[in-house]
Amino acid sequence: MLVEERCYLIRPEFTTATYLGIYVSTGALDLQKRILGNLLGYFTTEIGELNALVHLWGYGGFEERQRRRALLSAEPAWQAYLTQIRPMLRSMSNRLLVPTDFSPIR
């Protein structure tokens, strides 16, 4: 298994609640869940870097991740959603995490 950690920092003039409202109301959440599959968690921050969103997605491997991300990118509804939220983002980062043998998530 491969876990992708995606972290979005929201510009100070916006809130995570505003971002999440758009994410849910446009159907972007449902679209991601359908195409990417395995949503492990979606979080906001309380301490540390504020106005941040962190989400974790599980994949069988790198090739599966690449295939699913390409399918998502090809969706017109996804592209329309991105035009709405891109101005809200200060930065985006992602890491691919490989669970250890003793990790509860494998």
MDAnalysis code that builds the backbone (N, CA, C; Angstrom):
import MDAnalysis as mda
import numpy as np

u = mda.Universe.empty(318, n_residues=106, atom_resindex=np.repeat(np.arange(106), 3), trajectory=True)
u.add_TopologyAttr("name", ["N", "CA", "C"] * 106)
u.add_TopologyAttr("resid", np.arange(1, 107))
u.add_TopologyAttr("resname", ["MET", "LEU", "VAL", "GLU", "GLU", "ARG", "CYS", "TYR", "LEU", "ILE", "ARG", "PRO", "GLU", "PHE", "THR", "THR", "ALA", "THR", "TYR", "LEU", "GLY", "ILE", "TYR", "VAL", "SER", "THR", "GLY", "ALA", "LEU", "ASP", "LEU", "GLN", "LYS", "ARG", "ILE", "LEU", "GLY", "ASN", "LEU", "LEU", "GLY", "TYR", "PHE", "THR", "THR", "GLU", "ILE", "GLY", "GLU", "LEU", "ASN", "ALA", "LEU", "VAL", "HIS", "LEU", "TRP", "GLY", "TYR", "GLY", "GLY", "PHE", "GLU", "GLU", "ARG", "GLN", "ARG", "ARG", "ARG", "ALA", "LEU", "LEU", "SER", "ALA", "GLU", "PRO", "ALA", "TRP", "GLN", "ALA", "TYR", "LEU", "THR", "GLN", "ILE", "ARG", "PRO", "MET", "LEU", "ARG", "SER", "MET", "SER", "ASN", "ARG", "LEU", "LEU", "VAL", "PRO", "THR", "ASP", "PHE", "SER", "PRO", "ILE", "ARG"])
u.atoms.positions = np.array([
    [0.840, -1.188, 0.000],
    [0.000, 0.000, 0.000],
    [0.878, 1.242, 0.000],
    [0.341, 2.273, -0.592],
    [0.980, 3.579, -0.645],
    [-0.034, 4.586, -0.115],
    [0.403, 5.488, 0.752],
    [-0.479, 6.533, 1.283],
    [0.012, 7.871, 0.763],
    [-0.906, 8.617, 0.156],
    [-0.575, 9.965, -0.294],
    [-1.103, 10.956, 0.727],
    [-0.213, 11.788, 1.226],
    [-0.580, 12.869, 2.128],
    [-0.561, 14.159, 1.318],
    [-1.704, 14.834, 1.271],
    [-1.805, 16.113, 0.556],
    [-2.111, 17.184, 1.588],
    [-1.383, 18.283, 1.534],
    [-1.565, 19.381, 2.477],
    [-1.792, 20.674, 1.698],
    [-2.889, 21.345, 2.003],
    [-3.227, 22.612, 1.364],
    [-3.240, 23.698, 2.424],
    [-2.536, 24.770, 2.184],
    [-2.588, 25.945, 3.047],
    [-3.495, 26.959, 2.376],
    [-4.485, 27.410, 3.125],
    [-5.490, 28.334, 2.607],
    [-5.045, 29.764, 2.885],
    [-5.215, 30.647, 1.920],
    [-4.869, 32.069, 2.095],
    [-5.645, 32.642, 3.283],
    [-5.031, 33.592, 4.001],
    [-5.661, 34.116, 5.215],
    [-7.019, 34.782, 4.996],
    [-7.291, 35.271, 3.795],
    [-8.579, 35.921, 3.551],
    [-9.724, 34.917, 3.363],
    [-9.394, 33.622, 3.351],
    [-10.393, 32.569, 3.247],
    [-10.324, 31.699, 4.503],
    [-11.336, 30.882, 4.691],
    [-11.326, 29.947, 5.813],
    [-11.375, 28.521, 5.288],
    [-10.965, 27.598, 6.125],
    [-11.079, 26.192, 5.733],
    [-12.557, 25.818, 5.571],
    [-13.427, 26.428, 6.367],
    [-14.865, 26.143, 6.252],
    [-15.387, 26.546, 4.870],
    [-14.940, 27.679, 4.355],
    [-15.353, 28.123, 3.025],
    [-14.869, 27.127, 1.972],
    [-13.599, 26.746, 2.075],
    [-13.038, 25.771, 1.142],
    [-13.829, 24.467, 1.189],
    [-14.050, 23.943, 2.393],
    [-14.747, 22.671, 2.534],
    [-16.190, 22.756, 2.044],
    [-16.823, 23.911, 2.213],
    [-18.173, 24.098, 1.696],
    [-18.219, 23.944, 0.187],
    [-17.246, 24.530, -0.499],
    [-17.157, 24.401, -1.953],
    [-16.836, 22.957, -2.337],
    [-15.933, 22.346, -1.599],
    [-15.514, 20.963, -1.863],
    [-16.712, 20.012, -1.826],
    [-17.562, 20.184, -0.840],
    [-18.725, 19.298, -0.698],
    [-19.845, 19.697, -1.667],
    [-20.175, 20.983, -1.737],
    [-21.341, 21.422, -2.523],
    [-21.166, 21.233, -4.030],
    [-19.949, 21.274, -4.528],
    [-19.714, 21.073, -5.960],
    [-19.678, 19.602, -6.360],
    [-19.658, 18.712, -5.376],
    [-19.551, 17.287, -5.662],
    [-18.122, 16.803, -5.817],
    [-17.147, 17.685, -5.556],
    [-15.734, 17.297, -5.698],
    [-15.364, 16.170, -4.735],
    [-15.895, 16.211, -3.522],
    [-15.618, 15.134, -2.562],
    [-16.118, 13.805, -3.106],
    [-17.375, 13.768, -3.557],
    [-17.934, 12.524, -4.094],
    [-17.157, 12.037, -5.313],
    [-16.752, 12.973, -6.164],
    [-15.975, 12.624, -7.350],
    [-14.640, 12.001, -6.958],
    [-13.943, 12.618, -6.007],
    [-12.664, 12.053, -5.560],
    [-12.855, 10.682, -4.936],
    [-13.864, 10.542, -4.102],
    [-14.101, 9.247, -3.460],
    [-14.404, 8.166, -4.489],
    [-15.138, 8.525, -5.526],
    [-15.483, 7.553, -6.562],
    [-14.262, 7.174, -7.397],
    [-13.453, 8.157, -7.783],
    [-12.339, 7.887, -8.700],
    [-11.074, 7.463, -7.957],
    [-10.731, 8.180, -6.900],
    [-9.501, 7.848, -6.175],
    [-9.701, 6.662, -5.243],
    [-10.924, 6.506, -4.741],
    [-11.182, 5.406, -3.816],
    [-10.721, 5.729, -2.416],
    [-10.171, 4.860, -1.753],
    [-9.667, 4.785, -0.394],
    [-9.287, 6.097, 0.322],
    [-10.280, 6.897, 0.698],
    [-10.035, 8.084, 1.520],
    [-9.772, 7.617, 2.944],
    [-8.567, 7.872, 3.438],
    [-8.191, 7.446, 4.787],
    [-8.524, 8.498, 5.843],
    [-8.555, 9.762, 5.444],
    [-8.891, 10.823, 6.384],
    [-8.753, 12.189, 5.759],
    [-9.513, 13.147, 6.298],
    [-9.473, 14.540, 5.840],
    [-9.509, 15.386, 7.101],
    [-8.537, 16.272, 7.280],
    [-8.344, 16.948, 8.556],
    [-8.129, 18.455, 8.384],
    [-8.483, 19.204, 9.412],
    [-8.073, 20.595, 9.553],
    [-7.080, 20.645, 10.706],
    [-6.351, 21.736, 10.813],
    [-5.342, 21.848, 11.875],
    [-5.828, 22.772, 12.985],
    [-5.419, 22.479, 14.203],
    [-5.735, 23.289, 15.375],
    [-4.484, 23.919, 15.977],
    [-3.358, 23.249, 15.830],
    [-2.083, 23.723, 16.365],
    [-1.044, 23.558, 15.269],
    [-0.069, 24.445, 15.250],
    [0.949, 24.413, 14.199],
    [0.535, 25.333, 13.070],
    [0.793, 24.921, 11.851],
    [0.405, 25.703, 10.674],
    [-1.124, 25.743, 10.596],
    [-1.694, 26.926, 10.778],
    [-3.147, 27.059, 10.783],
    [-3.682, 27.318, 9.387],
    [-4.995, 27.212, 9.269],
    [-5.670, 27.385, 7.990],
    [-5.167, 26.353, 6.978],
    [-4.959, 25.147, 7.472],
    [-4.433, 24.063, 6.640],
    [-5.422, 22.901, 6.585],
    [-5.367, 22.199, 5.496],
    [-6.144, 20.977, 5.286],
    [-5.170, 19.864, 4.946],
    [-5.352, 18.724, 5.557],
    [-4.509, 17.562, 5.282],
    [-5.442, 16.403, 4.960],
    [-5.184, 15.735, 3.839],
    [-5.977, 14.554, 3.530],
    [-5.070, 13.421, 3.092],
    [-5.514, 12.215, 3.419],
    [-4.751, 10.995, 3.160],
    [-5.564, 10.067, 2.266],
    [-4.905, 9.570, 1.227],
    [-5.535, 8.650, 0.274],
    [-4.675, 7.400, 0.155],
    [-5.293, 6.240, 0.167],
    [-4.567, 4.983, 0.049],
    [-4.647, 4.411, -1.355],
    [-3.535, 3.843, -1.810],
    [-3.454, 3.225, -3.139],
    [-2.715, 1.896, -3.020],
    [-2.991, 1.007, -3.960],
    [-2.289, -0.263, -4.001],
    [-0.828, -0.124, -4.371],
    [-0.476, 0.952, -5.064],
    [0.899, 1.209, -5.477],
    [0.964, 2.491, -6.291],
    [2.167, 2.838, -6.717],
    [2.392, 4.087, -7.438],
    [1.645, 4.138, -8.770],
    [1.653, 3.016, -9.507],
    [0.995, 2.985, -10.807],
    [-0.504, 3.198, -10.663],
    [-1.098, 2.584, -9.635],
    [-2.534, 2.786, -9.397],
    [-2.818, 4.247, -9.091],
    [-1.977, 4.864, -8.280],
    [-2.154, 6.282, -7.957],
    [-2.105, 7.127, -9.225],
    [-1.104, 6.876, -10.064],
    [-0.956, 7.631, -11.303],
    [-2.194, 7.479, -12.191],
    [-2.682, 6.264, -12.310],
    [-3.850, 5.987, -13.151],
    [-5.084, 6.708, -12.610],
    [-5.322, 6.608, -11.323],
    [-6.505, 7.237, -10.722],
    [-6.421, 8.762, -10.770],
    [-5.248, 9.318, -10.518],
    [-5.094, 10.780, -10.585],
    [-5.333, 11.287, -12.011],
    [-4.892, 10.517, -13.016],
    [-5.116, 10.899, -14.415],
    [-6.608, 10.873, -14.742],
    [-7.322, 9.866, -14.245],
    [-8.774, 9.802, -14.464],
    [-9.465, 11.000, -13.828],
    [-9.055, 11.369, -12.633],
    [-9.644, 12.521, -11.961],
    [-9.369, 13.798, -12.745],
    [-8.152, 13.979, -13.197],
    [-7.785, 15.181, -13.955],
    [-8.569, 15.319, -15.259],
    [-8.991, 14.213, -15.821],
    [-9.732, 14.231, -17.085],
    [-11.202, 14.605, -16.911],
    [-11.677, 14.663, -15.686],
    [-13.085, 14.971, -15.420],
    [-13.366, 16.467, -15.533],
    [-14.278, 16.883, -16.399],
    [-14.619, 18.306, -16.510],
    [-15.117, 18.900, -15.193],
    [-15.875, 18.148, -14.427],
    [-16.378, 18.652, -13.138],
    [-15.224, 18.933, -12.178],
    [-14.182, 18.130, -12.251],
    [-13.008, 18.350, -11.398],
    [-12.285, 19.626, -11.820],
    [-12.133, 19.821, -13.111],
    [-11.474, 21.026, -13.611],
    [-12.268, 22.285, -13.247],
    [-13.590, 22.209, -13.299],
    [-14.430, 23.348, -12.908],
    [-14.256, 23.653, -11.418],
    [-14.178, 22.618, -10.613],
    [-13.952, 22.789, -9.179],
    [-12.601, 23.465, -8.931],
    [-11.568, 23.032, -9.628],
    [-10.236, 23.604, -9.431],
    [-10.202, 25.102, -9.732],
    [-10.950, 25.538, -10.716],
    [-10.966, 26.979, -11.019],
    [-11.563, 27.782, -9.868],
    [-12.441, 27.159, -9.097],
    [-13.038, 27.844, -7.947],
    [-12.100, 27.907, -6.750],
    [-11.351, 26.837, -6.520],
    [-10.565, 26.790, -5.278],
    [-9.114, 27.241, -5.433],
    [-8.579, 27.226, -6.628],
    [-7.163, 27.617, -6.795],
    [-6.850, 28.998, -6.224],
    [-7.715, 30.009, -6.403],
    [-7.399, 31.318, -5.820],
    [-7.356, 31.306, -4.284],
    [-7.939, 30.291, -3.674],
    [-7.962, 30.190, -2.214],
    [-6.672, 29.600, -1.642],
    [-5.885, 28.951, -2.479],
    [-4.726, 28.201, -2.001],
    [-3.467, 29.058, -1.932],
    [-2.819, 29.020, -0.788],
    [-1.512, 29.658, -0.630],
    [-0.419, 28.710, -1.086],
    [-0.567, 27.424, -0.749],
    [0.390, 26.419, -1.204],
    [-0.245, 25.036, -1.143],
    [0.360, 24.132, -1.895],
    [-0.043, 22.726, -1.907],
    [1.226, 21.888, -1.835],
    [1.143, 20.803, -1.076],
    [2.265, 19.867, -1.059],
    [1.700, 18.458, -0.935],
    [2.480, 17.503, -1.371],
    [2.080, 16.119, -1.164],
    [3.310, 15.247, -0.956],
    [3.079, 14.184, -0.209],
    [4.132, 13.190, 0.045],
    [3.533, 11.816, -0.177],
    [4.338, 10.914, -0.683],
    [3.935, 9.524, -0.805],
    [4.591, 8.751, 0.319],
    [3.767, 8.136, 1.145],
    [4.233, 7.446, 2.342],
    [4.082, 5.941, 2.160],
    [5.104, 5.209, 2.534],
    [5.084, 3.749, 2.463],
    [5.008, 3.226, 3.891],
    [3.912, 2.545, 4.256],
    [3.772, 2.042, 5.619],
    [4.841, 0.997, 5.966],
    [5.255, 1.020, 7.209],
    [6.188, 0.004, 7.711],
    [5.436, -1.310, 7.922],
    [6.163, -2.376, 8.159],
    [5.559, -3.677, 8.395],
    [4.627, -3.685, 9.601],
    [4.898, -2.839, 10.601],
    [4.089, -2.838, 11.817],
    [3.059, -1.716, 11.856],
    [2.904, -0.981, 10.774],
    [1.922, 0.096, 10.726],
    [0.504, -0.482, 10.710],
    [-0.424, 0.127, 11.466],
    [-1.813, -0.325, 11.414],
    [-2.428, -0.153, 10.025],
    [-1.949, 0.832, 9.276],
    [-2.384, 1.032, 7.888],
    [-1.333, 0.375, 6.996],
    [-1.725, -0.697, 6.294],
    [-0.773, -1.360, 5.398],
    [-1.425, -1.605, 4.090],
])
